[in-house]
Amino acid sequence: VPERREIVLCYEMVNYLVELGMQLYTDEQGNSDNTQAARFLLANLRFMMLHEVGHALVDQLELNVTGREEDAVDQLATTLMLTLADPNESESDVANNLDMAGRFFLANTSEAGYGLAHYAGEHSLGEQRYFNLMCMLYGADPGRYLRVVTSGRLPESRALRCPDESKRITRSWSRTLVPHFAPRYQRSEEQAAQIHADALARRRQNTAAPYRQ
């Protein structure tokens, strides 16, 4: 709500995520995995809130967006989930959270196919948003997230360019946002890189085995 500078999270969306999570994590015998359904809810709420924060930043800070804004804020949400994970989360947790966010896109594709209205929409198609997210995840650390490709969730033809794509997107958003930080929070690229490396080191201590296994 731009005039009030508010982001409103609707109860209906929370309810939809709960129901969708229960559908996705119920087996053929009707047994529900409530733990996974709850993780699905939390992962998607995090992604959605970061996505909407992206829209708010574009609006309030009058940021330059040279492509589709929806794609740009998807990229910001993914970047933040990759770089600002809780220190207690392992790399597997980060990957699973993003995978669950991607599942939301796949679950909301059109089973009847697409018409002109879908192609004309402001959002990319659900399948495209899913593969863009998987590309950023894999590209962030190809060695550790190799399973994204070997499991078939990301075609090898797309994966080849993902390391450069992921780094470029992360760098672009960092350079876009840093000038708007309060002076005491501003860091040079070298300082930011060191902070990120320290965060990765802490996160990897929580990972029992590389995600690629």
Secondary structure, DSSP 8 states (H G I E B T S, - for coil): -GGGT-----HHHHHHHHHHHHHHTB-TTS-B-HHHHHHHHHHHHHHHHHHHHHHHHHHHTT----S-HHHHHHHHHHHHHHHS--TTS-HHHHHHHHHHHHHHHHHTS-TT---HHHHHSSS--HHHHHHHHHHHHHHH-TTTTTHHHHTTSS-HHHHTTHHHHHHHHHHHHHHHHGGGS-GGG---HHHHHHHHHHHHHHHHHT-SS-TT-
